Amino acid sequence: MRIEEFRDMIYACGRCNFCRGIDFNERCPEIFTQTWESSTARGRMAIARGILEGKLDYSEEMAERIFGCFMCGRCREECKKAAQIDVIDITKAMRADFIEQGVKIPEGGSKMADTAISSGNIFADTPEIHTKWAEGLEFVEGSGTLFYPGCLASHRFKEKTNILVQVLQAAGYELDFLGHDQTCCGTPLWVTGKIKNAKRWAQDYLQKLQDRGVKEIITPCPSCFRAFDEEYPVLLGLDKFPIRVRHTSEILEEIVEQKKLKFKISINKRVTYHDPCEIGRYKGIYEPARKVFAALPGIEFIEMSRNKADAFCCGGGGAVKLMYEDYSNAVAKERIQDFIQTGADVLITICPACEMNLTHGTYAADIEARVLDVAELMAVAAGIVDPEILETDYFPED
């Protein structure tokens, strides 16, 4: 069993309550939606201990506790104050044990992984549909800097992704794009425990990138960012991924700091910011978006009560959206309450999954509000796109 390698960590859990918090809606989105003690990080450690001791077996009845985790990393952040237990890695190991022992996992997760394998993306898009967002843009094959949008940015946010590339190109970045050769990064495989498939995927993709002459990857998706930067080296037994990987938050910060664009249009909006889990708690990237806000004219920035390392999850992580959609939507609605309390006009983030789920949260909360990417604000301020995209009655064509 894969959890064997985490035995010491599992037994280090002293049930201190840091991971769980005091209120059901304070920290952990899983206990917020499931309410059971076994739905907490310390509950999963108790389950893992029972499995190690032969008192419990993996089962379909247990799946909700293991696959209902949003993998937001808040428990791991809190455990830094206590036992330094990597609950995320242990949860991933438990999911992999499900697969290796042949125990059925939630249908939505299994279908997502199988679809990625069979079609190259999680939506079963044809290459023509999957690259439609790039219409009107020109790329430089062989530039060495690959723009990698990922599945969600390609499928759900075609206009946003197109605008992002316009911003990068206006700032002087020469970008390559794989076009019809672009496929999923592989996250659906390891997030559902299909490690053998994930290893083959990583091997093939690294070879594809090296054959293309890619020296740097720029991606707007935190999951894709972490896939190449963190997951691939583990899967392939490498000390470090041989290609530089940067999330667009870092690039947008660079544009501002190096004054690569002139911001002449006043935004005239009150904005707040949702910190995505996978670049926030996972990678410690909190400041780039806030530096951008400070550089754009006409922005009044208001922090949400739960921010940075304490930010509440959007509900889109851990593949829970596809396995337990009601839980995902409930978490998004809860996060939208934080937005409402700020009195801000616009909710900004920098993750396609967060943008999607928080938009669904506005529907669940029955409010009219735009959920935008940081790059969209920059595009308006630089005069690249019309300010109408900021308004609540604006609906993108995609």
C-alpha positions in Angstrom: 0.0 0.0 0.0 1.2 3.5 -0.9 0.3 4.9 2.5 3.0 2.7 4.1 5.6 5.3 3.1 3.7 7.8 5.2 3.4 5.6 8.3 5.4 7.9 10.6 3.3 11.0 9.5 0.1 9.1 10.0 1.0 8.1 13.5 2.2 11.6 14.3 -1.4 12.9 14.2 -2.3 13.9 17.8 -5.9 15.1 16.8 -5.0 18.6 17.9 -8.0 20.2 15.9 -5.9 22.7 14.0 -6.9 21.1 10.7 -10.6 21.0 11.6 -11.0 24.4 13.1 -13.8 25.5 15.4 -16.7 26.2 13.1 -17.8 23.9 10.3 -17.4 26.7 7.7 -14.1 28.2 9.0 -11.3 26.2 7.4 -12.0 22.8 5.8 -14.4 22.7 2.8 -14.8 18.9 3.2 -16.2 19.1 6.7 -18.2 22.1 5.7 -20.0 19.9 3.1 -20.0 16.5 4.8 -19.9 17.4 8.5 -18.5 14.0 9.7 -15.4 13.8 11.8 -14.1 11.3 9.2 -14.3 14.1 6.7 -11.5 16.0 8.4 -7.8 15.7 7.9 -7.4 14.1 11.3 -10.3 11.8 10.5 -8.5 10.6 7.4 -5.4 10.0 9.4 -7.5 7.8 11.7 -8.8 6.0 8.7 -5.3 5.5 7.4 -4.1 4.2 10.7 -6.9 1.7 10.8 -6.0 0.5 7.3 -2.3 0.2 8.3 -3.3 -1.9 11.3 -5.7 -4.1 9.4 -8.8 -2.9 11.2 -10.2 -1.2 8.1 -10.2 -1.9 4.4 -10.6 0.4 1.5 -14.2 0.3 0.3 -16.7 2.1 -1.9 -18.4 3.3 1.4 -15.2 5.0 2.3 -14.7 6.7 -1.1 -16.7 9.8 -0.2 -14.3 10.6 2.7 -11.2 10.2 0.5 -12.4 11.5 -2.8 -14.5 14.2 -1.2 -11.4 16.1 -0.1 -10.9 19.3 -2.1 -7.1 19.1 -1.7 -7.1 22.8 -0.9 -4.1 22.4 1.5 -5.6 24.4 4.4 -5.2 21.4 6.7 -1.6 21.1 5.7 -1.1 24.8 6.3 -2.6 24.5 9.8 -0.6 21.4 10.5 2.6 23.4 10.2 1.7 24.7 13.6 1.5 21.1 15.0 2.9 17.9 13.5 4.0 18.8 9.9 1.8 16.1 8.4 1.5 16.3 4.6 -2.2 15.4 4.5 -2.3 16.1 0.7 0.3 13.5 -0.2 -1.3 11.0 2.1 -4.7 11.6 0.5 -3.2 11.2 -2.9 -1.6 7.9 -1.7 -5.0 6.7 -0.4 -6.6 7.5 -3.7 -3.8 5.5 -5.5 -4.4 2.6 -3.1 -8.1 2.6 -4.2 -7.0 2.1 -7.8 -4.3 -0.4 -7.1 -6.6 -2.5 -5.0 -9.4 -2.4 -7.6 -11.9 -0.6 -5.4 -14.4 1.5 -7.3 -13.9 5.2 -7.2 -16.6 7.9 -7.8 -17.8 7.7 -11.4 -17.2 11.3 -12.2 -13.5 11.0 -11.3 -13.0 7.8 -13.2 -14.8 9.2 -16.3 -12.7 12.4 -16.2 -9.5 10.4 -16.2 -10.6 8.1 -18.9 -11.8 11.0 -21.1 -8.5 12.7 -20.8 -6.7 9.5 -21.8 -9.0 8.8 -24.8 -9.5 12.3 -26.2 -6.5 14.2 -24.8 -8.6 16.6 -22.7 -11.2 16.3 -20.0 -14.1 17.6 -22.2 -13.6 15.2 -25.1 -13.1 18.3 -27.4 -11.8 17.8 -30.9 -8.5 19.5 -31.5 -10.4 22.1 -33.6 -12.7 23.0 -30.7 -9.9 22.8 -28.1 -7.8 25.4 -30.0 -10.6 27.7 -31.1 -9.7 30.2 -28.3 -6.5 31.1 -30.3 -8.4 32.4 -33.4 -6.9 35.7 -34.5 -3.6 35.2 -32.6 -0.2 34.5 -34.1 2.4 32.4 -32.4 6.1 31.9 -33.0 6.9 28.2 -33.3 10.4 27.5 -31.9 10.5 30.6 -29.7 11.2 28.4 -26.8 8.5 30.0 -24.6 5.4 27.8 -24.7 2.0 29.2 -23.8 0.1 26.3 -22.3 -3.5 27.1 -21.5 -4.7 23.7 -20.1 -8.1 22.1 -20.6 -10.3 24.5 -18.7 -8.9 27.7 -20.1 -9.2 26.2 -23.6 -12.7 24.9 -23.3 -14.6 27.1 -20.9 -12.8 30.5 -21.1 -11.9 31.0 -24.7 -12.3 34.8 -24.5 -10.4 35.2 -21.3 -7.6 33.1 -22.6 -7.4 35.0 -25.8 -7.3 38.3 -23.9 -4.5 36.9 -21.7 -2.4 36.1 -24.7 -3.1 39.5 -26.1 -1.7 41.1 -22.9 1.4 38.9 -22.9 2.1 39.6 -26.6 1.5 43.3 -26.2 4.1 43.2 -23.4 6.6 41.7 -25.8 6.5 38.0 -25.1 7.1 35.7 -28.1 5.0 32.7 -27.5 4.8 29.3 -29.0 1.6 27.2 -28.9 1.2 23.4 -29.5 -2.0 23.9 -31.5 -3.6 20.6 -32.3 -0.8 18.8 -30.5 -1.9 20.3 -27.1 -3.3 17.8 -24.7 -4.1 17.7 -21.0 -1.2 18.0 -18.5 -2.2 14.7 -16.8 -3.6 16.1 -13.5 -6.8 14.1 -13.8 -4.7 10.9 -13.6 -2.9 11.4 -10.4 -5.7 13.3 -8.7 -7.8 10.2 -9.2 -5.0 7.8 -8.1 -4.1 6.4 -11.6 -0.4 6.7 -11.1 0.7 4.1 -13.7 -1.2 6.1 -16.4 0.2 9.3 -15.0 3.8 8.1 -15.3 3.4 7.2 -19.0 1.6 10.4 -19.6 4.4 12.5 -18.1 7.1 10.6 -20.0 5.4 11.1 -23.3 4.6 14.8 -22.6 8.2 15.7 -21.5 9.5 14.1 -24.7 7.0 16.1 -26.8 8.1 19.3 -25.1 11.8 18.6 -25.6 11.3 17.7 -29.2 9.6 21.0 -29.7 12.6 22.8 -28.2 10.6 24.3 -25.2 12.8 26.1 -22.7 10.0 27.7 -20.7 6.3 27.1 -20.1 3.8 29.8 -19.2 0.4 28.6 -18.0 -2.7 30.3 -16.5 -3.7 27.1 -14.8 -2.3 26.4 -11.3 -2.9 22.7 -11.7 -1.0 22.6 -15.0 1.7 24.8 -13.4 2.1 22.3 -10.5 1.8 19.3 -12.9 5.0 20.2 -14.7 6.9 21.9 -11.9 6.1 19.4 -9.1 4.3 16.3 -10.2 6.3 15.4 -13.2 9.6 15.3 -11.4 8.1 12.9 -8.7 6.5 10.7 -11.4 9.7 10.6 -13.5 12.2 10.3 -10.6 13.8 13.7 -11.5 15.4 16.1 -9.0 13.9 19.0 -11.0 11.8 19.4 -14.2 14.2 20.2 -17.0 12.0 23.0 -18.4 11.3 26.3 -16.5 7.7 26.6 -15.6 5.9 29.9 -14.6 2.4 30.7 -13.7 0.9 33.7 -15.4 0.6 35.5 -12.1 4.4 35.8 -12.1 4.5 37.1 -15.6 1.8 39.7 -15.0 3.8 40.9 -12.0 6.9 41.1 -14.2 5.0 43.2 -16.8 4.1 45.7 -14.1 7.4 45.8 -12.4 9.3 46.2 -15.7 6.8 48.6 -17.1 6.2 46.6 -20.2 2.7 48.1 -20.7 1.3 51.5 -20.1 -2.0 51.6 -18.1 -3.9 54.7 -19.2 -7.6 53.7 -18.8 -9.1 54.1 -15.3 -10.9 51.0 -14.1 -13.1 52.7 -11.6 -14.1 49.6 -9.7 -13.8 48.2 -6.2 -12.2 44.8 -6.5 -11.4 41.9 -4.2 -9.2 38.9 -4.8 -9.6 35.2 -4.3 -6.3 33.4 -3.7 -6.2 30.1 -5.6 -5.2 27.2 -3.4 -2.7 25.7 -5.8 -0.5 28.8 -6.2 -1.3 30.2 -2.7 -0.9 27.5 0.0 0.9 25.1 -2.4 3.4 27.5 -3.9 3.4 30.6 -1.6 2.4 33.0 -4.5 0.2 35.7 -3.0 1.6 39.1 -3.9 1.7 39.3 -7.8 -2.0 40.0 -8.2 -2.0 42.5 -5.4 1.0 44.3 -7.0 -0.9 44.5 -10.3 -3.9 46.0 -8.6 -1.7 48.7 -7.0 -0.4 49.6 -10.5 -3.7 49.9 -12.3 -5.5 53.3 -12.2 -8.9 53.6 -10.6 -8.9 50.4 -8.6 -10.0 50.3 -5.0 -8.7 47.0 -3.6 -10.5 45.4 -0.6 -9.3 42.2 1.0 -11.7 39.4 1.8 -11.8 38.4 5.5 -10.2 35.0 4.6 -7.2 35.7 2.4 -3.8 34.4 1.5 -2.9 31.3 3.5 -6.2 31.5 5.3 -8.3 31.8 2.1 -11.3 29.5 1.8 -11.4 27.1 -1.1 -13.5 28.0 -4.2 -14.8 24.4 -4.2 -13.2 23.4 -7.6 -10.2 21.4 -6.3 -9.4 17.7 -5.9 -11.7 16.8 -8.8 -14.6 17.1 -6.4 -16.5 19.3 -8.9 -17.0 16.2 -11.1 -17.4 13.6 -8.3 -19.6 15.5 -5.8 -21.0 18.5 -7.6 -23.4 19.6 -4.9 -20.5 19.8 -2.4 -18.5 21.8 -4.9 -21.3 24.3 -5.4 -22.0 24.6 -1.7 -18.3 25.6 -1.1 -18.4 28.1 -3.9 -21.6 29.7 -2.5 -19.9 30.0 0.9 -16.9 31.7 -0.6 -19.1 34.1 -2.4 -20.4 35.2 1.0 -16.9 36.5 1.7 -17.0 38.4 -1.5 -20.4 39.9 -0.7 -19.2 41.1 2.7 -16.4 43.2 1.1 -18.9 45.3 -0.9 -16.7 45.0 -3.9 -18.0 45.3 -7.5 -15.8 42.6 -9.1 -14.3 39.4 -7.9 -10.8 38.7 -9.3 -8.8 35.6 -9.3 -6.1 34.0 -11.5 -7.2 30.4 -11.9 -9.6 29.0 -14.5 -11.1 26.5 -12.1 -11.6 29.2 -9.5 -13.2 31.5 -12.1 -15.6 28.7 -13.1 -16.6 27.6 -9.7 -16.9 31.1 -8.2 -19.1 32.1 -11.2 -21.3 29.1 -10.3 -21.2 30.4 -6.7 -22.7 33.7 -7.8 -25.6 31.8 -9.4 -26.1 29.8 -6.2 -26.0 32.9 -4.1 -28.4 34.6 -6.6 -26.3 37.7 -7.2 -25.1 39.5 -10.3 -21.3 39.8 -10.3 -18.4 39.3 -12.7 -15.6 36.9 -11.8 -12.6 38.1 -13.8 -9.0 37.2 -14.3 -6.2 39.6 -13.3 -5.2 39.8 -17.0 -8.6 41.1 -18.0 -8.2 44.1 -15.7 -4.8 44.8 -17.2 -6.2 44.5 -20.7 -8.8 47.1 -20.0 -6.3 49.5 -18.3 -3.9 49.1 -21.3 -6.6 49.8 -23.8 -6.4 46.3 -25.3 -10.1 45.5 -24.8 -13.2 47.4 -24.2 -14.2 48.2 -20.5 -17.6 46.6 -21.1 -16.1 43.2 -20.1 -16.1 44.5 -16.5 -19.8 45.1 -16.3 -22.2 42.6 -14.7 -24.5 42.5 -17.8 -21.6 41.5 -20.1 -21.7 37.9 -21.3 -18.7 36.6 -23.3 -19.5 34.7 -26.5 -18.0 31.5 -25.2 
